[in-house]
Structures are given as C-alpha cells and as structure tokens.
Amino acid sequence: MTTPRICIVGGGVLGAAVAYHLCEAGCTNIVIVERTGIACGASGRAGGFLAKNWSDSKSVGQLSTASFLLHEKVAEKLRQEYNIDVMYRRVTTLNISLKEKTTTTPQRKSDTLPKWVTGDVFKEEILGTEATTAQVHPGLLTNGLVRVVESKGGRVLIGKANGFLFETITTHTEKDHHHQTAPVQASKLLLENQDPVEADIFILTLGPWTYQAATWFKDSVSFKPNISRQLDCIQGLKAHSIVFKGNQPTEPYAFFLNYVTSANGIIDPEIYPRPNGDIYVCGFGEQTTQNLPDDANHVSINETSCDKLKEIAIHVSSTLKDANVEVRQACYLPISPDGIPLIGKLYGLENVYIATGHSCWGILNSLETGHQLAQLIINGQVSPILNTCDPARFSKGS
Ligand SMILES: Cc1cc2nc3c(=O)[nH]c(=O)nc-3n(C[C@H](O)[C@H](O)[C@H](O)COP(=O)(O)OP(=O)(O)OC[C@H]3O[C@@H](n4cnc5c(N)ncnc54)[C@H](O)[C@@H]3O)c2cc1C
C-alpha cells in the first residue's frame, strides 16, 4: 500500500509528535525538514513539567488531560519497545514562597517540604500530586519520537525552508463539462540552496518562527492574505534557563516559586529536579517579538538573568552552592493572540496543516496535538478540540 508523502517543517516537539502519530497510524513516507537540529529550540530547553488539569479553557483542558495521560503511555512504549528513556515520572508540585532578604532566623520547615529545600520558606502550598503532575525530559522526548519515526523509514533533512510551489486542483464535474478550478494546494517545499521537497501533505511546526512562513504564500494566487494572517499572528516570547549538573537529590518534586525581592517585587521562577540528579531552573520571560535569530543556537543570553536564577536556586537549596551550572541558555516559545494553539488545516489551502502557538505548554500538549492532527489528516476526523484550535479563526484579520 502506498502512503501519502508527508513533509513536516520544523523539528521541535510538535513536529516530532505529529510525525510519531502519523507513523503509528501507518504513514511511513515522512520527511522532517529542520533548519538547525532536532530539538534545538524551546523543545530542547524547556522544563518538561506536565499538569493534567491546569487549563481554564474547556477544549484546551481536554487537550491537556488527554496529552497528560498519553505521556505516560508513550514514555512506557519508548522504553519497552525502543529502549529510549525520556525521564518521565510523576511528581508532587509545590508552590513555595521565600524572601530575598530574611530578617528572622530561619524556622524549621514544614513536613510538606523535602529535606533538599533548606531555604527559609515562609509559605507553601501543594499545587499538584503524583495523580495530577509529572515531568519528562523534553529534549530526550523530542529526539526519541524522531528516532522512532526514523526506525520506520522516516528521515530528517537539515535545511532551511523558505517557500512553496503551488498548483490548482482542476476538477471536471458531470453537471458542468467545463473545467472548474478548485482551491490551491502546495506541491513543493522550497529550501535554501537545496532541491525542493515534493509531498502530498505539508505540516508546519515552526514554533515561534511560524510568522516567517507568512511570506511563503505570496505565489498562491487569491488566497494569500487569509493564509498569511494565520501564520503572522504568532509571536515569540524569550525565557532563560540554567541546568545544575550533578549529584543532587532526585526526589520527585517540582517547585513553583514566589520569590519576594528586597524591593518587594515578586519573581516566579520554576525549579525541576530531574531523575538523573540535574536541577533545571527557568524564568524571566521577556516581551513578545517577531525578531528572532534564524538559528536557535544564536539566541542571545542575558547573563544577569541566568545569574539571578542561580542565586535564587541556591537560596532554595544550599546544596547547590557547590554544584556546576553547565547550561545557561535562552529560547523562544510560540505565543498565539488568544493563548490557544493553532492546530488544523490552514484555511485557504487543501493540503497544508499547522500545529503551533502552544505557549508554555508545548511539551505537555504535544502528544495529543500530534494524535489529533494525525486523525484529521488520515480520517478527516474533527473533534471539539480541533474546532477550538482551528487556525481559520485568524484568517479574517483582527
Ligand atoms: C524556558 C521554557 C520552559 C518551558 N517549560 C515547559 C514545560 O515545563 N512544560 C511544557 O509543556 N512546555 C514548556 N515550555 C514550552 C515548550 O517548550 C514550547 O511550547 C514547545 O517546545 C514549542 O515546540 P515547537 O515544536 O512548537 O517549537 P520549537 O521547539 O521552537 O521548534 C520549531 C522548530 O522549527 C525549526 N524551524 C524554524 N524555521 C524553520 C525553517 N524555515 N526551516 C526549517 N526549520 C525551521 C526551528 O529550528 C525549530 O527546531 C517551556 C518553554 C520555555 C522557553
């Protein structure tokens, strides 16, 4: 049986998850076109925190719950069938409040806190239990999914996509013997300094770079503005993170902080101890922008932000004082205007799909997004989740 030729543009967690689910559904003729490297952007630099029911929106809530449950199943499958460990585990999630400058002598902490937390926590709250929160290593997950796709015949092509070639689908109806020109479809993905990629179906998973694809449709005759608006609405939001490497306690906890600065401001970084003894710390979101460097490895790093993350983490646990910070990094996450991801067929084209705008929940929601999109592409199945996330809501302009 011949399966459709599928071209996925963007090798982050969304591209990997869509490829994985298409593969699971029997589509093996897949090429992932990635500009820099698999998981080079947010998908390799995120925390990997997963929550079952933290979303306010009903449909996005369904997406998150389904995805949360899928993470466990996929992690198990990758481990058992492919010997791939993505460091998945359930965690207890705490909100802890500390002050930059404490005036009182540190009190004995409450029993809710693990011993690893040595800082003077003046308030704590349980945000999630092992029934509702978990973590995964995002880079290992993204690379693991791609390895599965490759093992079934799919391939990764390193190259910069920069346009499409189009064709109109010409139909011939019984009623009217004239040829009817129906909607436009993409036939080839153009690459910088490389041969184009021909495919039957194209899926854009460009994360925060999605806006750059708005110009790729300039040759697609009458539909251009409507198509472009669905891409041009995506912005990037930069955030920093650091990773302490080494033998830290591996208790299954995740920490959301309220850190009261000396000037009485509040900073809210997150700390995720990982099962391998690493401690991941992130925070300091900046203004959204459409001015991103092409290469994810060239995102500028604000050393002051990284230093502050380090200082706060050491304040939470003094055992970090002698630990090595081996990773200091920044990356952009993709933001949509209404905070809801764009998942589905691009309005105005027959065979181009998109999955982006997952904001700070892209790792969590990747797996069910991939599952939903694969069902849409293969069976034409539209769920309430896909109705809510339909990219066409942005095709008409503001
Ligand atoms: C600090 C931080 C912490 C986070 N923590 C969490 C968390 O704990 N839990 C959670 O669920 N989410 C988290 N997120 C969010 C999550 O990381 C993102 O939502 C997710 O990674 C987005 O994935 P993506 O595949 O859409 O985009 P990306 O990972 O950005 O992938 C897009 C890919 O497209 C490629 N590309 C772009 N343009 C082209 C082109 N022209 N040609 C070819 N390839 C191209 C890029 O090189 C890139 O590899 C966090 C994000 C940040 C920044």
The ligand as a Tripos MOL2 file, in Angstrom:
@<TRIPOS>MOLECULE
LIG
   53    58     1     0     0
SMALL
NO_CHARGES

@<TRIPOS>ATOM
      1 C1         12.1080   28.2740   29.4740 C.3       1 LIG1
      2 C2         10.9570   27.4390   28.9580 C.ar      1 LIG1
      3 C3         10.4180   26.4370   29.7570 C.ar      1 LIG1
      4 C4          9.3220   25.6810   29.2910 C.ar      1 LIG1
      5 N1          8.8170   24.7050   30.1030 N.ar      1 LIG1
      6 C5          7.7660   23.9510   29.6710 C.ar      1 LIG1
      7 C6          7.2320   22.9320   30.4950 C.ar      1 LIG1
      8 O1          7.7130   22.7080   31.6080 O.2       1 LIG1
      9 N2          6.1560   22.2320   30.0390 N.ar      1 LIG1
     10 C7          5.6000   22.4590   28.8030 C.ar      1 LIG1
     11 O2          4.6210   21.7930   28.4580 O.2       1 LIG1
     12 N3          6.1270   23.4150   27.9880 N.ar      1 LIG1
     13 C8          7.1820   24.1720   28.3930 C.ar      1 LIG1
     14 N4          7.6900   25.1640   27.5900 N.ar      1 LIG1
     15 C9          7.0500   25.4190   26.2780 C.3       1 LIG1
     16 C10         7.5760   24.4730   25.1990 C.3       1 LIG1
     17 O3          8.9590   24.3960   25.2790 O.3       1 LIG1
     18 C11         7.1610   25.0010   23.8090 C.3       1 LIG1
     19 O4          5.7760   25.2690   23.7580 O.3       1 LIG1
     20 C12         7.4790   23.9450   22.7500 C.3       1 LIG1
     21 O5          8.7940   23.4910   22.8700 O.3       1 LIG1
     22 C13         7.2360   24.5000   21.3520 C.3       1 LIG1
     23 O6          7.5680   23.4830   20.4530 O.3       1 LIG1
     24 P1          7.5090   23.7110   18.8850 P.3       1 LIG1
     25 O7          7.8330   22.4020   18.2610 O.co2     1 LIG1
     26 O8          6.2250   24.3760   18.5500 O.co2     1 LIG1
     27 O9          8.6330   24.8150   18.6040 O.3       1 LIG1
     28 P2         10.2320   24.7210   18.6060 P.3       1 LIG1
     29 O10        10.7550   23.8280   19.6490 O.co2     1 LIG1
     30 O11        10.7030   26.1310   18.6210 O.co2     1 LIG1
     31 O12        10.5570   24.0400   17.2110 O.3       1 LIG1
     32 C14        10.4140   24.7340   15.9910 C.3       1 LIG1
     33 C15        11.4990   24.2200   15.0570 C.3       1 LIG1
     34 O13        11.3080   24.7670   13.7610 O.3       1 LIG1
     35 C16        12.5740   24.9740   13.1840 C.3       1 LIG1
     36 N5         12.4480   25.9490   12.0920 N.ar      1 LIG1
     37 C17        12.0850   27.2590   12.1870 C.ar      1 LIG1
     38 N6         12.0930   27.8370   10.9730 N.ar      1 LIG1
     39 C18        12.4510   26.8750   10.0780 C.ar      1 LIG1
     40 C19        12.6280   26.8640    8.6660 C.ar      1 LIG1
     41 N7         12.4590   27.9600    7.9220 N.pl3     1 LIG1
     42 N8         13.0010   25.6940    8.0780 N.ar      1 LIG1
     43 C20        13.1840   24.5680    8.8050 C.ar      1 LIG1
     44 N9         13.0360   24.5330   10.1640 N.ar      1 LIG1
     45 C21        12.6810   25.6620   10.7870 C.ar      1 LIG1
     46 C22        13.4130   25.5070   14.3410 C.3       1 LIG1
     47 O14        14.7920   25.3600   14.0910 O.3       1 LIG1
     48 C23        12.9050   24.6370   15.4900 C.3       1 LIG1
     49 O15        13.6890   23.4770   15.6700 O.3       1 LIG1
     50 C24         8.7690   25.9250   28.0080 C.ar      1 LIG1
     51 C25         9.3370   26.9060   27.2030 C.ar      1 LIG1
     52 C26        10.4180   27.6580   27.6540 C.ar      1 LIG1
     53 C27        11.0020   28.7030   26.7620 C.3       1 LIG1
@<TRIPOS>BOND
     1     1     2 1
     2     2     3 ar
     3     2    52 ar
     4     3     4 ar
     5     4     5 ar
     6     4    50 ar
     7     5     6 ar
     8     6     7 ar
     9     6    13 1
    10     7     8 2
    11     7     9 ar
    12     9    10 ar
    13    10    11 2
    14    10    12 ar
    15    12    13 ar
    16    13    14 ar
    17    14    15 1
    18    14    50 ar
    19    15    16 1
    20    16    17 1
    21    16    18 1
    22    18    19 1
    23    18    20 1
    24    20    21 1
    25    20    22 1
    26    22    23 1
    27    23    24 1
    28    24    25 2
    29    24    26 1
    30    24    27 1
    31    27    28 1
    32    28    29 2
    33    28    30 1
    34    28    31 1
    35    31    32 1
    36    32    33 1
    37    33    34 1
    38    33    48 1
    39    34    35 1
    40    35    36 1
    41    35    46 1
    42    36    37 ar
    43    36    45 ar
    44    37    38 ar
    45    38    39 ar
    46    39    40 ar
    47    39    45 ar
    48    40    41 1
    49    40    42 ar
    50    42    43 ar
    51    43    44 ar
    52    44    45 ar
    53    46    47 1
    54    46    48 1
    55    48    49 1
    56    50    51 ar
    57    51    52 ar
    58    52    53 1
@<TRIPOS>SUBSTRUCTURE
     1 LIG1         1 GROUP 0 **** ****
